[in-house]
């Protein structure tokens, strides 16, 4: 029972983190993983994992353009903002 509650709690935290990152990109526009890491007060490894999950769920897209060596992640409809960078 304890493990089931703990797993449910972790899933809820990940859903909340996904929503937090999605809403950040919605307001901020295209971002690189380090911007997300700073926003969620974590490291780029976790930020990249969240971005990858949102990308796999088709909530985000990844640009072919990059800032430095990092690809830009954006919400469908923000393509013009990617081109402006």
C-alpha positions in Angstrom: 0.0 0.0 0.0 2.8 2.4 0.9 4.6 1.8 -2.4 1.4 2.4 -4.3 0.8 5.7 -2.6 4.4 6.8 -3.1 4.2 5.9 -6.8 1.0 7.9 -7.2 2.5 10.8 -5.4 5.6 10.8 -7.8 3.3 10.6 -10.8 1.4 13.6 -9.6 4.6 15.5 -9.1 5.7 14.7 -12.7 2.4 15.8 -14.1 2.6 19.1 -12.1 6.2 19.5 -13.4 5.1 18.9 -17.0 2.3 21.5 -16.6 4.7 24.0 -15.0 7.2 23.6 -17.9 4.5 23.8 -20.6 3.0 26.9 -19.1 6.5 28.5 -18.8 7.1 27.9 -22.5 3.6 29.1 -23.4 4.5 32.5 -21.7 8.2 32.7 -22.5 8.2 31.4 -26.0 10.9 29.1 -27.4 13.4 27.9 -24.7 16.6 25.9 -24.3 16.9 23.2 -21.6 19.0 25.5 -19.3 16.2 28.1 -19.2 13.8 25.4 -18.1 16.3 24.0 -15.5 16.6 27.5 -14.0 12.8 28.0 -14.0 12.1 24.6 -12.2 15.2 25.1 -10.0 16.8 21.9 -11.0 19.5 20.6 -13.3 19.5 20.3 -17.1 19.2 16.5 -16.9 15.7 16.8 -15.3 14.8 19.7 -17.6 15.8 17.7 -20.6 13.8 14.7 -19.4 10.6 16.8 -19.0 11.1 18.4 -22.4 11.6 15.0 -24.0 8.4 13.7 -22.4 6.5 16.7 -23.7 8.0 16.3 -27.1 7.1 12.6 -27.2 3.5 13.5 -26.2 3.4 15.9 -29.1 2.8 18.9 -26.8 6.1 20.5 -27.9 8.3 20.6 -31.0 12.0 20.9 -31.3 13.6 23.3 -33.8 16.4 22.5 -36.2 17.9 25.9 -35.2 19.9 26.1 -32.0 21.2 28.6 -29.5 24.8 27.6 -29.0 24.7 23.8 -29.0 21.1 23.5 -27.6 18.0 23.0 -29.7 15.0 25.2 -29.0 11.8 23.7 -27.7 8.5 25.4 -28.5 4.7 25.0 -28.5 3.1 24.5 -31.9 2.1 27.9 -33.0 5.3 29.6 -31.8 7.2 28.8 -35.0 7.5 32.5 -35.9 9.2 33.2 -32.6 11.7 30.5 -33.4 12.5 32.1 -36.7 12.9 35.5 -35.0 15.7 34.2 -32.8 
